[in-house]
Amino acid sequence: MMKHSCVSLEIENALWSQGIKHIAGVDEAGRGPLAGPVVAAAVIFPENLIIENVNDSKKCTAKQREELFPLIKKQALSIGIGIVDHQVIDRINILQATILAMRKSVENLNIQPEFALIDGNSFKHKTLKFQNIIKGDERSFTIAAASIIAKVTRDRLM
């Protein structure tokens, strides 16, 4: 199902061509707001799958995100969610809470990723192979899909 997306599969294609099958895209929502939890999502798709109109969640309207959310959930091989509440954020700071939520989202996948594409530049992990990508939600289809899952999940919690 090759359809047009605003975000490319270029990064994923480079990894798939190396024989890496399960690539998780990871992003978070709730790092900016002063209220509520930080929510991260990790998403793994079948190779070469594209869902039309998937883009950075900040570039989609609320209606577009709500329409894309079930399509992403249906076509993903696995989705993991990580939530860190405001008490933990207050205790460990928002950056550490974001990294923790991202780690939890990866741990909550029912398929262990061989590689993860992470939005931003601060993620760290001892055993998971990963790449931090600044503005990853604009550059990677898988991260963009994760940004939509994280944003809609957080909006529904709020």
MOHU-V238767 format. One record per residue. N is the residue number from 0. RES is the residue in one small letter. SS is DSSP state (~ for helix, > for strand, _ for the rest). OMEGA is omega in radians with two decimals (none if undefined). Layout:
BEGIN
{{N,RES,SS,OMEGA} {N,RES,SS,OMEGA}}
END
This chain:
BEGIN
{{0,m,_,3.13} {1,m,_,3.07} {2,k,_,-3.11} {3,h,_,3.07} {4,s,_,3.09} {5,c,_,-3.08} {6,v,_,-2.99} {7,s,_,3.02} {8,l,_,-3.04} {9,e,~,-3.11} {10,i,~,3.12} {11,e,~,-3.14} {12,n,~,3.12} {13,a,~,3.13} {14,l,~,3.11} {15,w,~,-3.11} {16,s,_,3.07} {17,q,_,3.12} {18,g,_,3.09} {19,i,_,-3.02} {20,k,_,-3.01} {21,h,_,-3.12} {22,i,>,3.10} {23,a,>,2.94} {24,g,>,-3.05} {25,v,>,3.07} {26,d,>,-3.10} {27,e,>,3.03} {28,a,>,3.07} {29,g,_,3.11} {30,r,_,-3.12} {31,g,_,-3.07} {32,p,_,-3.13} {33,l,_,-3.12} {34,a,_,2.99} {35,g,_,-3.05} {36,p,_,2.89} {37,v,>,-3.09} {38,v,>,3.06} {39,a,>,3.07} {40,a,>,3.01} {41,a,>,-3.08} {42,v,>,3.03} {43,i,>,3.12} {44,f,>,2.95} {45,p,_,-3.14} {46,e,_,3.06} {47,n,_,3.10} {48,l,_,3.05} {49,i,_,3.06} {50,i,_,-3.09} {51,e,_,3.06} {52,n,_,3.04} {53,v,_,-3.11} {54,n,_,3.01} {55,d,_,-3.06} {56,s,~,-3.13} {57,k,~,3.13} {58,k,~,3.11} {59,c,_,3.01} {60,t,_,3.09} {61,a,~,3.13} {62,k,~,3.11} {63,q,~,3.13} {64,r,~,3.14} {65,e,~,3.10} {66,e,~,-3.10} {67,l,~,-3.07} {68,f,~,-3.13} {69,p,~,3.11} {70,l,~,3.11} {71,i,~,-3.12} {72,k,~,-3.09} {73,k,~,-2.99} {74,q,~,3.11} {75,a,>,3.01} {76,l,>,-3.12} {77,s,>,3.05} {78,i,>,3.06} {79,g,>,3.13} {80,i,>,3.02} {81,g,>,-3.11} {82,i,>,3.06} {83,v,>,-3.03} {84,d,_,-3.02} {85,h,~,3.13} {86,q,~,3.11} {87,v,~,3.10} {88,i,~,-3.13} {89,d,~,-3.09} {90,r,~,-3.01} {91,i,~,-3.13} {92,n,_,-2.98} {93,i,~,3.13} {94,l,~,3.13} {95,q,~,3.11} {96,a,~,3.10} {97,t,~,3.12} {98,i,~,3.12} {99,l,~,3.13} {100,a,~,3.12} {101,m,~,3.10} {102,r,~,3.12} {103,k,~,-3.12} {104,s,~,3.11} {105,v,~,3.12} {106,e,~,-3.10} {107,n,_,3.01} {108,l,_,3.09} {109,n,_,2.99} {110,i,_,3.12} {111,q,_,3.14} {112,p,_,3.04} {113,e,_,-3.10} {114,f,>,3.10} {115,a,>,3.02} {116,l,>,-2.98} {117,i,>,3.07} {118,d,>,3.08} {119,g,_,-3.05} {120,n,_,-3.00} {121,s,_,-3.10} {122,f,_,3.06} {123,k,_,3.09} {124,h,_,-3.07} {125,k,_,-3.01} {126,t,_,-3.10} {127,l,_,3.00} {128,k,_,-3.08} {129,f,>,3.04} {130,q,>,3.00} {131,n,>,-3.13} {132,i,>,3.09} {133,i,_,-3.03} {134,k,_,-3.12} {135,g,~,-3.14} {136,d,~,3.05} {137,e,~,-2.99} {138,r,~,-3.08} {139,s,_,3.10} {140,f,~,-3.07} {141,t,~,3.08} {142,i,~,3.12} {143,a,~,3.10} {144,a,~,3.10} {145,a,~,3.14} {146,s,~,3.12} {147,i,~,3.12} {148,i,~,-3.13} {149,a,~,-3.09} {150,k,~,-3.12} {151,v,~,3.12} {152,t,~,-3.12} {153,r,~,3.13} {154,d,~,3.14} {155,r,~,3.09} {156,l,~,-3.10} {157,m,_,none}}
END
